[in-house]
Amino acid sequence: MPLAIGIKKALGDRPQLTSVVEAVASVANTLAELTEKQVCHRDVKPENLYFLDNECVIGDFGLVDFPGKSEVTEEGRALGPRFYIAPEMVRDPINASGFPADVWSLAKTMWVLATAQNYPPPHPQLSTDPNDTLVTLVNHRRAHLLDNLIEQATSKEPKDRPTMRVFADELRSWLTLDKEPILENDASDLTSAIKRLATPFFETQSRMQRCREQAELITTRLLEDLKGLSEILRETGLQYNEPQPNGGNLLKGSGIPQSDQGSSGVTVSMYTPSPTYIYECGIMIQVLDDRQHLLYGVHRIRHNNDQLEIVWNEHHVVDSGSSKEQQLLNQLVKGLYDNFRLGLERFRQIIMTSAEPNAAK
């Protein structure tokens, strides 16, 4: 009969960050499935995680809660794993929900396993505080994306934390992103580090401002990523534009409601003389609120009578600064290049149709 091995022993003294995330993602998926059955664990900590048959599993369901279970917790007694316990389980263990508390505890567990520290910080962990971040203790260029997730998962208010399913999906997105090569112009790890170092010199910025700044950072990256599209347009001999930071222009005709927080992004375009036909493609980043962005990629053609034809488009709503956002941006950039030929073929058809009446004259 196979024996389970404690996760710390299985990972070793200096675990690779990817190995830690793979293990925690597996546990998060299990807890998410339990959540969907209205079961919460309430005792998530490294000591209750094991490797069995090369798979990370969770044990010790002594504090588990489920519908119909008799209440045995004494009033005023904290409920949960010491050092990993969510604050609401200390304040009001009888009435507090165990589901967001499990998210808090698993985020703390991941931090301890990744950093090889004995205990996690006992408070909400800010991605701008170098004392609490993975990037301070772990050598990995995408560690800062996990710091963003840990900040959300250890929010003081349970309602501000992601669900366990969202937490699990974000870890899977990070693992997918980890397999992709880091683009030469991807300096998100450096910009994140500079932002942390600059924090003591400025007043704490609102989450909304940080969300806007993240959109601007994405725009700067896209200016480089989309240069290849303009180089192809140059070969047509038509007037064309290099990548421009005016992605907000893509909002018109998209069917996407306007946001009070503004939009940014990048477009590439070319156009014919009179009658004018304009070919546009690009990515818009719309700030929805203090946590989320809407990402919108499109190939489209504007006719001289202001008629708009969408050739290809794709959009996603995602947490700002998350691994999922990085993954989806890569997906949209790929989509622009993959569908470029489709867009150019439609543009050729329009020009050819327009030229035929003139040729007949």
Residue, then its C-alpha position, 0 to 999 in steps of 0.5 A: m500500500p503506497l504511503a503519503i509523503g508530507i508536502k514539505k518533504a516531497l518538495g525538498d528544502r529549495p523547491q522550484l516555484t513551478s513545482v509549488v504552484e503545480a501542487v497548490a493548483s491541484v489542491a485548489n482544484t480539489l477544494a473548488e470541487l468541494t466548494e461546489k458541493q458546499v463543503c469547506h475544509r477550514d484547516v488548510k496548512p502545509e502539514n495537511l498536504y501530502f503527495l500520494d502517487n505523484e499527486c498532491v492531496i489534502g488530508d485531515f478533515g476534522l474541521v470540515d463544514f458541510p450542510g447539516k453538520s452539527e455546530v461544535t465550535e465554542e463561541g469566542r474560540a478561533l477556528g482554523p489553522r494557527f498562522y494560516i487562519a483568516p481574520e474573520m475566523v478569529r473574530d466570529p468563527i461561528n458565523a464566518s464562512g469557511f469558503p473565503a477562509d480556505v482561500w486565505s489559508l491556501a494562499k498563505t500555504m503557497w507563500v510558505l512552500a514557495t519561500a521555504q519560510n517557517y510561517p507566513p505573515p499574519h496579515p493581508q499581504l500587499s504586492t507592493d510590500p517587499n517584506d511580504t512578496l515572493v519576488t523578494l525571496v524567490n528567483h522567478r521572473r513571473a513571481h510578481l504575478l503570484d504576488n498579485l494573486i496572494e494580495q487578492a486572496t489575503s484581502k481583509e474582507p472575505k468578499d474581496r477574495p477570489t473564489m476557490r475556483v477562480f484561485a485554482d484557474e489563476l494558478r493554472s493560467w500561471l502554469t500555462l504562462d510559465k511554459e511560454p517563452i518570455l518575450e524580449n520586451d516583457a519587462s513586467d517583472l522589472t516594472s513591478a519591482i520598481k513600483r514596489l521600491a517606489t512605494p515608500f516615496f509616495e502616498t499609497q495609490s488607490r487600486m483604481q489608479r493602479c488599474r489604470e497604470q497597469a493598462e498603460l503598461i500593457t499599452t507600452r508593451l503592445l506598441e512593440d508587439l504589434k510592429g510586425l503588423s505595420e511592417i506588413l501593411r507597409e508592403t501594400g504601398l498604401q498610407y499606413n500608421e505605425p502602432q499608435p497608443n489610441g486603442g480607445n478608438l476601437l470602442k466605437g462600433s464594438g458594441i462594448p459599453q463605454s467605461d467612466q474609467g477610460s480606455s487605452g491600447v494600440t491600433v495599426s491601420m492603413y487607408t486608401p485615397s478617396p473613396t476612403y476605406i480604412y483597415e484597422c486592427g489592434i487591442m483595447i484595454q478598458v478599465l472597468d473598475d478598481r480590479q478588472h480590465l476588459l481586453y478587446g482585440v479586433h480586425r475591422i474595416r471602415h467604409n467611406n460612408d462610416q459603415l463598419e465591418i468587423v472581420w474578427n474580434e475577441h474580448h475578455v474580462v479579467d483581473s488587472g495584473s493577473s497571470k490570466e491577463q498576461q495569458l489572454l493578452n498573449q492570446l489576443v496578440k496571436g489572434l491578431y497575427d493569425n487572422f491578419r490574412l483573413g482581414l487583408e483578404r476582405f480588404r482586397q475584396i472591398i477595394m476590388t469591388s469599389a474599383e470595378p464601377n470606375a473601370a467600367k466608366 
